[in-house]
Amino acid sequence: MHNYIVYGLGISGISTAKFLQNKNYDIVATDDNQDAIKINANKYPNLTLKNPEEISYNKNSIISFAPGIPLFYPKPHPILQEVKKHDCKLTCDLEIFHNFNHQNNIFIGITGTNGKSTTTALTGYIFKKLNLKSEVGGNIGIPVFDLPQNQENFNYILETSSYQLDLINDIKFNR
């Protein structure tokens, strides 16, 4: 059985899968789009990629669900049935990243209907001008696992989508 199931093969999903694989976790990655599976199988031959119906879930499975896939609208995503049936954990890349990097660091989450990217970029600019160790990432187009890791006294300024917020269980943003 897999420790992690990365659902969604966009830039954040691939970044998450590669990070977890480099940490020697048993992972499998998947996507609803069969073309995405084929393309990424060729680009990343070391990643284990499977069709969603080929994956086995259990109570220890942690599913990292992509921020770009609607979970509830226009209808509930089939992954919710698997989560309920197998009592596994559904989360997102932000939470997994936080679990690996929260020690002695500050996490700033920026969300909202309009202006998230502008506010996130402006906050990052201000932090840089103040010479504060920081990076911008998240839903702004820079996957969190592409940010510096194993830092201390570092500020992670993260744009968060409503889809990601639906999946957060344990993150406590500092600001």
Residue frames as a rotation matrix with the C-alpha (Angstrom) as fourth column:
MET 1
0.577 0.816 0.000 0.00
0.816 -0.577 0.000 0.00
0.000 0.000 -1.000 0.00
HIS 2
-0.132 -0.606 0.785 1.12
0.600 -0.679 -0.423 3.51
0.789 0.415 0.453 -0.75
ASN 3
-0.515 -0.109 -0.850 1.93
0.792 -0.441 -0.423 6.06
-0.329 -0.891 0.313 1.93
TYR 4
-0.361 0.304 -0.881 0.88
-0.204 -0.948 -0.244 8.91
-0.910 0.092 0.405 -0.38
ILE 5
-0.083 0.405 0.911 -1.41
0.954 0.295 -0.044 9.15
-0.287 0.865 -0.411 -3.35
VAL 6
-0.665 -0.168 -0.728 -0.89
0.009 -0.976 0.217 12.34
-0.747 0.138 0.651 -5.35
TYR 7
0.003 0.799 0.602 -4.10
0.876 0.288 -0.387 13.10
-0.482 0.528 -0.699 -7.23
GLY 8
0.947 0.268 -0.179 -3.61
0.130 -0.826 -0.549 15.59
-0.294 0.496 -0.817 -10.05
LEU 9
0.227 -0.916 0.332 -0.60
0.884 0.337 0.324 15.85
-0.408 0.220 0.886 -12.33
GLY 10
0.885 -0.002 0.465 -0.34
0.200 -0.902 -0.384 19.60
0.420 0.433 -0.798 -12.78
ILE 11
0.094 -0.950 0.298 2.76
-0.170 -0.310 -0.935 21.49
0.981 0.037 -0.191 -11.68
SER 12
-0.010 -0.091 0.996 1.96
-0.979 -0.200 -0.028 21.25
0.202 -0.976 -0.087 -7.96
GLY 13
0.869 0.391 0.302 1.11
-0.445 0.886 0.133 17.54
-0.215 -0.250 0.944 -8.16
ILE 14
0.701 -0.683 -0.207 4.31
0.258 0.513 -0.819 16.66
0.665 0.521 0.536 -9.99
SER 15
-0.098 -0.753 0.650 6.35
-0.499 -0.528 -0.687 18.77
0.861 -0.392 -0.324 -7.58
THR 16
0.301 0.313 0.901 4.69
-0.949 0.189 0.252 17.06
-0.091 -0.931 0.354 -4.60
ALA 17
0.993 0.115 -0.011 5.17
-0.116 0.981 -0.154 13.57
-0.007 0.154 0.988 -6.06
LYS 18
0.405 -0.912 -0.070 8.85
0.135 0.135 -0.982 14.16
0.904 0.388 0.178 -6.81
PHE 19
-0.123 -0.419 0.900 9.47
-0.816 -0.473 -0.332 15.55
0.564 -0.775 -0.284 -3.30
LEU 20
0.531 0.423 0.734 7.77
-0.800 0.536 0.270 12.61
-0.279 -0.731 0.623 -1.58
GLN 21
0.953 -0.233 -0.194 9.57
0.106 0.856 -0.506 10.12
0.284 0.462 0.840 -3.78
ASN 22
0.118 -0.966 0.232 12.91
-0.148 -0.248 -0.957 11.77
0.982 0.079 -0.172 -2.97
LYS 23
-0.137 -0.083 0.987 12.05
-0.972 -0.180 -0.150 11.35
0.190 -0.980 -0.056 0.72
ASN 24
-0.886 -0.299 -0.353 11.65
-0.314 0.949 -0.015 7.61
0.340 0.097 -0.935 0.02
TYR 25
-0.321 0.866 0.384 7.91
-0.551 0.159 -0.819 7.46
-0.770 -0.475 0.426 0.65
ASP 26
-0.768 0.220 0.601 5.95
0.539 0.729 0.422 4.88
-0.345 0.648 -0.679 -1.27
ILE 27
-0.317 0.643 -0.697 3.85
-0.352 -0.762 -0.543 7.02
-0.881 0.074 0.468 -3.58
VAL 28
-0.445 0.267 0.855 1.63
0.862 0.386 0.329 6.71
-0.242 0.883 -0.402 -6.59
ALA 29
-0.671 0.230 -0.705 0.39
-0.228 -0.969 -0.098 9.62
-0.706 0.095 0.702 -8.70
THR 30
-0.436 0.625 0.647 -2.76
0.853 0.517 0.074 9.82
-0.288 0.584 -0.759 -10.79
ASP 31
-0.828 0.269 -0.491 -5.04
-0.343 -0.937 0.064 12.14
-0.443 0.221 0.869 -12.69
ASP 32
0.150 0.949 0.276 -8.56
0.012 0.278 -0.961 12.07
-0.989 0.147 0.030 -14.12
ASN 33
0.668 0.015 -0.744 -7.01
-0.691 -0.358 -0.628 12.97
-0.276 0.933 -0.229 -17.49
GLN 34
0.794 -0.325 0.514 -5.53
0.341 0.938 0.067 9.90
-0.504 0.122 0.855 -19.19
ASP 35
0.701 -0.556 0.446 -3.36
0.337 -0.293 -0.895 12.08
0.628 0.778 -0.018 -21.45
ALA 36
0.542 -0.497 0.677 -1.75
-0.754 -0.644 0.130 13.67
0.371 -0.581 -0.724 -18.37
ILE 37
0.679 -0.282 0.678 -0.82
-0.298 0.738 0.605 10.22
-0.671 -0.613 0.417 -17.10
LYS 38
0.761 -0.370 0.532 0.73
0.637 0.581 -0.507 9.20
-0.122 0.725 0.678 -20.42
ILE 39
0.655 -0.513 0.556 2.63
-0.012 -0.742 -0.670 12.47
0.756 0.432 -0.492 -20.89
ASN 40
0.490 -0.453 0.745 4.01
-0.861 -0.383 0.334 12.45
0.134 -0.805 -0.578 -17.35
ALA 41
0.825 -0.223 0.520 4.92
0.045 0.942 0.333 8.76
-0.564 -0.251 0.787 -17.53
ASN 42
0.649 -0.599 0.468 7.25
0.664 0.146 -0.734 9.67
0.371 0.787 0.493 -20.38
LYS 43
0.445 -0.457 0.770 8.59
-0.274 -0.888 -0.368 12.82
0.852 -0.047 -0.521 -18.70
TYR 44
-0.054 -0.379 0.924 9.08
-0.993 -0.075 -0.089 11.25
0.103 -0.922 -0.373 -15.25
PRO 45
0.140 0.138 -0.980 9.78
-0.402 0.913 0.071 7.53
0.905 0.384 0.184 -15.74
ASN 46
-0.800 -0.507 -0.321 10.79
0.083 0.437 -0.895 7.11
0.594 -0.743 -0.308 -12.08
LEU 47
-0.620 0.663 0.419 7.36
-0.757 -0.364 -0.543 8.15
-0.208 -0.654 0.727 -10.79
THR 48
-0.859 0.461 0.223 4.73
0.468 0.883 -0.021 5.49
-0.207 0.087 -0.975 -10.30
LEU 49
-0.663 0.669 -0.335 1.70
-0.716 -0.698 0.024 6.63
-0.217 0.256 0.942 -12.28
LYS 50
-0.853 0.466 0.234 -1.59
0.480 0.877 0.003 4.75
-0.204 0.115 -0.972 -12.38
ASN 51
-0.456 0.828 0.327 -5.15
-0.011 -0.373 0.928 5.29
0.890 0.420 0.179 -13.52
PRO 52
-0.410 0.305 0.859 -7.44
-0.866 -0.426 -0.262 6.26
0.286 -0.852 0.439 -10.59
GLU 53
0.636 0.772 0.003 -9.33
-0.742 0.610 0.280 2.95
0.214 -0.180 0.960 -10.73
GLU 54
0.406 -0.579 -0.707 -6.06
0.108 0.799 -0.592 0.99
0.907 0.164 0.387 -10.36
ILE 55
-0.493 -0.653 0.575 -5.17
-0.430 -0.392 -0.813 2.51
0.756 -0.648 -0.087 -6.99
SER 56
0.097 0.452 -0.887 -5.73
0.654 0.642 0.399 0.71
0.750 -0.619 -0.233 -3.70
TYR 57
-0.094 -0.019 0.995 -6.68
-0.522 -0.850 -0.066 2.85
0.848 -0.526 0.070 -0.71
ASN 58
0.000 0.163 -0.987 -6.52
0.731 0.673 0.111 2.03
0.682 -0.721 -0.120 2.98
LYS 59
0.846 0.443 -0.296 -6.84
0.515 -0.538 0.667 3.80
0.137 -0.717 -0.684 6.32
ASN 60
0.216 -0.851 -0.479 -3.16
0.564 -0.292 0.773 4.81
-0.797 -0.437 0.417 6.17
SER 61
-0.120 -0.232 0.965 -3.41
0.976 -0.206 0.072 6.42
0.182 0.951 0.251 2.73
ILE 62
-0.059 0.057 -0.997 -2.75
0.301 -0.951 -0.072 10.15
-0.952 -0.304 0.039 2.58
ILE 63
0.157 0.231 0.960 -4.19
0.985 0.027 -0.168 11.66
-0.065 0.973 -0.223 -0.58
SER 64
-0.525 -0.345 -0.778 -2.70
0.232 -0.938 0.259 14.93
-0.819 -0.045 0.572 -1.76
PHE 65
0.248 0.758 0.604 -5.47
0.885 0.077 -0.459 16.38
-0.395 0.648 -0.652 -3.91
ALA 66
-0.612 -0.577 0.540 -4.59
0.776 -0.568 0.273 18.99
0.149 0.587 0.796 -6.55
PRO 67
-0.586 0.349 -0.731 -5.75
0.248 -0.782 -0.572 22.57
-0.771 -0.517 0.372 -6.03
GLY 68
-0.776 0.235 -0.585 -7.16
-0.599 -0.563 0.569 22.81
-0.196 0.792 0.578 -9.56
ILE 69
-0.735 0.549 -0.397 -9.64
0.207 0.740 0.640 19.92
0.645 0.388 -0.658 -9.31
PRO 70
-0.235 0.723 0.649 -13.06
-0.809 -0.516 0.283 20.85
0.540 -0.459 0.706 -7.93
LEU 71
-0.984 -0.175 0.000 -13.84
-0.136 0.765 -0.629 18.69
0.110 -0.619 -0.778 -4.92
PHE 72
-0.587 0.809 -0.014 -17.55
0.309 0.209 -0.928 19.49
-0.748 -0.549 -0.373 -4.49
TYR 73
0.328 0.742 -0.585 -18.78
-0.226 -0.539 -0.811 21.42
-0.917 0.399 -0.009 -7.54
PRO 74
-0.416 0.909 0.014 -20.57
-0.794 -0.371 0.482 20.81
0.443 0.189 0.876 -9.87
LYS 75
0.779 0.578 -0.245 -20.85
-0.339 0.715 0.612 17.41
0.528 -0.393 0.752 -8.17
PRO 76
0.611 -0.573 0.546 -18.79
-0.579 0.148 0.802 15.65
-0.540 -0.806 -0.241 -5.48
HIS 77
-0.007 -0.728 -0.686 -15.57
-0.935 0.249 -0.254 14.18
0.355 0.639 -0.682 -6.85
PRO 78
0.672 0.296 -0.679 -15.37
-0.196 0.955 0.223 10.33
0.715 -0.017 0.699 -6.71
ILE 79
-0.414 -0.889 -0.194 -12.31
0.033 0.199 -0.979 10.58
0.910 -0.412 -0.053 -4.44
LEU 80
-0.396 0.328 0.858 -14.67
-0.874 -0.421 -0.242 11.52
0.281 -0.846 0.454 -1.60
GLN 81
0.728 0.658 -0.192 -16.26
-0.594 0.746 0.302 8.05
0.342 -0.106 0.934 -1.81
GLU 82
0.291 -0.716 -0.635 -12.83
0.260 0.698 -0.668 6.42
0.921 0.029 0.389 -1.47
VAL 83
-0.624 -0.519 0.585 -11.96
-0.350 -0.484 -0.802 8.61
0.699 -0.705 0.120 1.52
LYS 84
0.035 0.743 0.668 -15.20
-0.994 -0.046 0.102 7.70
0.106 -0.667 0.737 3.28
LYS 85
0.792 0.322 -0.519 -15.03
-0.376 0.927 0.003 4.01
0.482 0.192 0.855 2.35
HIS 86
0.349 -0.770 -0.533 -11.41
0.517 0.633 -0.577 3.52
0.782 -0.074 0.619 3.48
ASP 87
0.935 0.078 -0.345 -11.17
0.339 -0.475 0.812 6.18
-0.101 -0.876 -0.471 6.20
CYS 88
-0.028 -0.981 0.194 -8.07
0.997 -0.041 -0.062 7.68
0.069 0.191 0.979 4.59
LYS 89
0.074 -0.049 -0.996 -6.84
0.468 -0.880 0.078 11.26
-0.881 -0.472 -0.042 4.84
LEU 90
0.380 0.105 0.919 -7.51
0.890 -0.314 -0.332 13.83
0.253 0.944 -0.213 2.15
THR 91
0.321 -0.386 -0.865 -5.21
0.432 -0.752 0.497 16.84
-0.843 -0.533 -0.075 2.15
CYS 92
0.979 -0.053 0.196 -3.27
0.156 -0.426 -0.891 19.15
0.131 0.903 -0.409 -0.19
ASP 93
0.271 -0.957 0.106 0.30
0.649 0.101 -0.754 20.06
0.711 0.273 0.648 -1.02
LEU 94
0.101 -0.223 0.970 0.26
-0.417 -0.894 -0.162 23.06
0.903 -0.388 -0.183 1.34
GLU 95
0.772 0.273 0.574 -0.45
-0.629 0.203 0.750 20.93
0.088 -0.940 0.329 4.37
ILE 96
0.844 -0.532 -0.071 2.14
0.531 0.847 -0.040 18.29
0.082 -0.004 0.997 3.51
PHE 97
0.097 -0.820 0.564 4.71
0.389 -0.490 -0.780 21.04
0.916 0.295 0.271 2.91
HIS 98
0.327 0.117 0.938 3.77
-0.676 -0.664 0.319 22.67
0.660 -0.738 -0.138 6.23
ASN 99
0.989 0.089 0.115 4.25
-0.144 0.711 0.688 19.35
-0.020 -0.697 0.716 8.05
PHE 100
0.524 -0.850 0.046 7.82
0.817 0.487 -0.310 19.12
0.241 0.200 0.950 6.73
ASN 101
-0.330 -0.729 0.599 8.75
0.643 -0.639 -0.423 22.80
0.691 0.245 0.680 7.22
HIS 102
0.597 0.701 0.391 6.75
0.243 -0.622 0.744 24.37
0.765 -0.349 -0.542 10.06
GLN 103
0.489 -0.451 -0.747 9.50
0.862 0.115 0.495 24.21
-0.138 -0.885 0.445 12.68
ASN 104
-0.124 -0.610 -0.783 10.84
0.551 -0.698 0.457 27.72
-0.825 -0.374 0.422 13.38
ASN 105
-0.910 -0.120 0.398 9.24
0.408 -0.435 0.803 29.22
0.077 0.892 0.445 10.26
ILE 106
-0.467 0.769 -0.437 6.35
-0.194 -0.571 -0.797 31.55
-0.863 -0.287 0.416 9.58
PHE 107
-0.708 0.363 0.606 3.54
0.705 0.426 0.568 30.67
-0.052 0.829 -0.557 7.20
ILE 108
-0.584 0.525 -0.619 1.48
-0.311 -0.849 -0.427 33.49
-0.750 -0.057 0.659 5.76
GLY 109
-0.538 0.495 0.682 -1.64
0.778 0.604 0.175 32.44
-0.325 0.625 -0.710 3.85
ILE 110
-0.694 0.333 -0.639 -3.31
-0.409 -0.912 -0.031 34.86
-0.593 0.240 0.769 1.46
THR 111
-0.680 0.567 0.464 -6.73
0.716 0.648 0.259 34.05
-0.154 0.509 -0.847 0.03
GLY 112
-0.337 0.655 -0.676 -9.86
-0.120 -0.742 -0.659 35.77
-0.934 -0.141 0.329 -1.21
THR 113
0.552 0.672 0.494 -12.02
0.451 0.258 -0.855 36.23
-0.701 0.694 -0.161 -4.27
ASN 114
0.825 -0.269 0.497 -9.98
0.358 -0.431 -0.828 38.90
0.437 0.861 -0.260 -6.03
GLY 115
0.646 -0.605 0.465 -6.43
-0.584 -0.784 -0.210 40.18
0.492 -0.136 -0.860 -5.64
LYS 116
0.934 -0.294 0.204 -4.77
0.053 0.678 0.734 37.09
-0.354 -0.674 0.648 -4.15
SER 117
0.460 -0.801 0.384 -1.85
0.878 0.344 -0.334 37.05
0.135 0.491 0.861 -6.60
THR 118
0.285 -0.321 0.903 -1.28
0.125 -0.922 -0.367 40.80
0.950 0.217 -0.223 -6.40
THR 119
0.764 0.057 0.643 -1.38
-0.590 -0.343 0.731 40.78
0.262 -0.937 -0.229 -2.60
THR 120
0.867 -0.472 0.161 0.89
0.351 0.807 0.474 37.74
-0.354 -0.354 0.866 -2.41
ALA 121
0.304 -0.772 0.558 3.43
0.827 -0.077 -0.556 39.24
0.472 0.631 0.616 -4.81
LEU 122
0.377 -0.115 0.919 3.34
-0.204 -0.978 -0.039 42.61
0.904 -0.173 -0.392 -3.03
THR 123
0.927 -0.038 0.374 3.83
-0.364 0.153 0.919 40.96
-0.092 -0.987 0.128 0.36
GLY 124
0.654 -0.727 0.209 6.82
0.730 0.679 0.075 39.03
-0.197 0.103 0.975 -1.03
TYR 125
0.249 -0.532 0.809 8.26
0.516 -0.634 -0.576 42.25
0.819 0.561 0.117 -2.46
ILE 126
0.638 0.051 0.768 7.92
-0.503 -0.727 0.467 44.05
0.583 -0.684 -0.438 0.89
PHE 127
0.935 -0.297 0.194 9.59
0.027 0.604 0.797 41.17
-0.353 -0.740 0.573 2.75
LYS 128
0.422 -0.812 0.403 12.51
0.890 0.287 -0.353 41.19
0.171 0.508 0.844 0.28
LYS 129
0.267 -0.282 0.922 12.92
0.120 -0.939 -0.322 44.97
0.956 0.197 -0.217 0.64
LEU 130
0.715 0.039 0.698 13.00
-0.657 -0.304 0.690 44.51
0.239 -0.952 -0.192 4.42
ASN 131
-0.277 -0.894 -0.351 15.69
-0.745 0.430 -0.510 41.82
0.607 0.121 -0.785 3.96
LEU 132
0.061 0.387 0.920 13.49
-0.815 0.552 -0.178 39.18
-0.577 -0.739 0.349 5.56
LYS 133
-0.922 -0.387 0.022 14.22
-0.319 0.788 0.526 35.63
-0.221 0.478 -0.850 4.47
SER 134
-0.030 0.985 0.173 11.14
-0.286 0.157 -0.945 34.74
-0.958 -0.077 0.277 2.44
GLU 135
-0.995 -0.103 0.001 9.72
-0.027 0.265 0.964 33.22
-0.099 0.959 -0.266 -0.72
VAL 136
-0.181 0.959 -0.218 6.36
-0.854 -0.263 -0.448 33.39
-0.487 0.105 0.867 -2.45
GLY 137
-0.960 -0.120 -0.254 4.59
-0.244 0.805 0.541 30.26
0.139 0.581 -0.802 -3.62
GLY 138
-0.495 0.815 0.300 1.46
0.098 0.396 -0.913 28.18
-0.863 -0.423 -0.275 -3.63
ASN 139
0.252 0.761 0.598 -1.39
0.735 0.251 -0.630 28.86
-0.629 0.598 -0.496 -5.99
ILE 140
0.520 -0.137 -0.843 0.49
-0.343 -0.938 -0.060 31.81
-0.782 0.320 -0.535 -7.51
GLY 141
0.879 -0.127 -0.459 2.21
-0.416 0.261 -0.871 29.40
0.231 0.957 0.177 -9.91
ILE 142
-0.250 -0.966 -0.065 5.21
-0.694 0.226 -0.684 28.30
0.676 -0.126 -0.726 -7.86
PRO 143
0.518 0.482 -0.707 4.56
0.076 0.797 0.599 24.93
0.852 -0.364 0.376 -6.24
VAL 144
0.814 -0.163 0.557 5.37
-0.576 -0.341 0.742 24.91
0.069 -0.926 -0.372 -2.53
PHE 145
0.760 -0.545 0.354 7.76
0.298 0.776 0.556 22.00
-0.578 -0.316 0.752 -2.97
ASP 146
0.416 -0.643 0.642 9.81
0.744 -0.165 -0.648 24.15
0.523 0.748 0.410 -5.33
LEU 147
0.750 -0.130 0.649 10.47
-0.378 -0.889 0.259 26.61
0.543 -0.439 -0.716 -2.48
PRO 148
-0.384 -0.923 0.031 13.56
-0.488 0.174 -0.855 26.42
0.784 -0.344 -0.517 -0.24
GLN 149
0.725 0.604 -0.330 13.20
-0.080 0.550 0.831 23.82
0.684 -0.577 0.447 2.48
ASN 150
0.386 -0.534 -0.753 14.86
0.878 0.462 0.123 22.95
0.282 -0.709 0.647 5.77
GLN 151
-0.200 -0.369 0.908 15.02
0.155 -0.926 -0.343 26.64
0.967 0.072 0.243 6.62
GLU 152
-0.155 0.203 -0.967 14.93
0.987 -0.020 -0.162 28.42
-0.053 -0.979 -0.197 9.95
ASN 153
-0.187 0.199 -0.962 13.35
0.321 -0.913 -0.251 31.79
-0.928 -0.356 0.107 10.61
PHE 154
-0.975 -0.089 0.202 11.97
0.213 -0.127 0.969 31.76
-0.060 0.988 0.142 7.09
ASN 155
-0.330 0.894 -0.305 8.73
-0.383 -0.421 -0.822 33.34
-0.863 -0.154 0.481 5.87
TYR 156
-0.841 0.195 0.505 6.63
0.518 0.560 0.646 31.33
-0.157 0.805 -0.572 3.45
ILE 157
-0.502 0.674 -0.543 4.14
-0.502 -0.738 -0.452 33.64
-0.705 0.046 0.708 1.75
LEU 158
-0.898 0.140 0.418 1.53
0.330 0.842 0.426 31.38
-0.292 0.520 -0.802 0.18
GLU 159
-0.503 0.805 -0.313 -1.36
-0.861 -0.440 0.254 32.16
0.067 0.397 0.915 -2.10
THR 160
-0.881 0.259 0.397 -4.10
0.089 0.913 -0.398 29.70
-0.465 -0.315 -0.827 -1.22
SER 161
-0.700 0.693 -0.172 -7.11
-0.341 -0.112 0.934 28.79
0.628 0.712 0.314 -3.33
SER 162
0.013 0.802 0.597 -10.52
-1.000 0.022 -0.007 27.98
-0.019 -0.597 0.802 -1.92
TYR 163
0.670 0.185 -0.719 -9.96
-0.345 0.935 -0.081 24.41
0.657 0.303 0.690 -3.15
GLN 164
-0.349 -0.866 -0.357 -6.81
0.104 0.343 -0.934 24.17
0.931 -0.363 -0.029 -1.03
LEU 165
-0.652 0.138 0.746 -8.58
-0.715 -0.441 -0.543 25.62
0.254 -0.887 0.386 2.00
ASP 166
0.483 0.868 -0.110 -11.21
-0.808 0.491 0.325 22.90
0.336 -0.068 0.939 1.66
LEU 167
0.610 -0.300 -0.733 -8.42
0.090 0.946 -0.313 20.35
0.787 0.125 0.604 2.16
ILE 168
-0.424 -0.813 0.398 -6.50
-0.313 -0.281 -0.907 21.89
0.850 -0.509 -0.136 5.04
ASN 169
0.520 0.570 -0.637 -6.89
0.363 0.527 0.768 20.08
0.773 -0.630 0.067 8.33
ASP 170
0.540 -0.392 -0.745 -3.92
0.840 0.196 0.506 20.99
-0.053 -0.899 0.435 10.50
ILE 171
-0.382 -0.741 0.552 -2.16
0.724 -0.612 -0.320 24.10
0.575 0.277 0.770 9.16
LYS 172
0.593 0.410 -0.693 -2.20
0.712 -0.669 0.213 27.06
-0.376 -0.620 -0.688 11.47
PHE 173
0.211 -0.493 0.844 -1.07
0.657 -0.568 -0.496 30.05
0.724 0.659 0.204 9.41
ASN 174
-0.415 -0.460 -0.785 0.86
0.895 -0.360 -0.262 32.57
-0.162 -0.811 0.561 11.48
ARG 175
-0.720 0.186 -0.669 -0.64
-0.160 -0.982 -0.101 35.51
-0.675 0.034 0.737 9.63
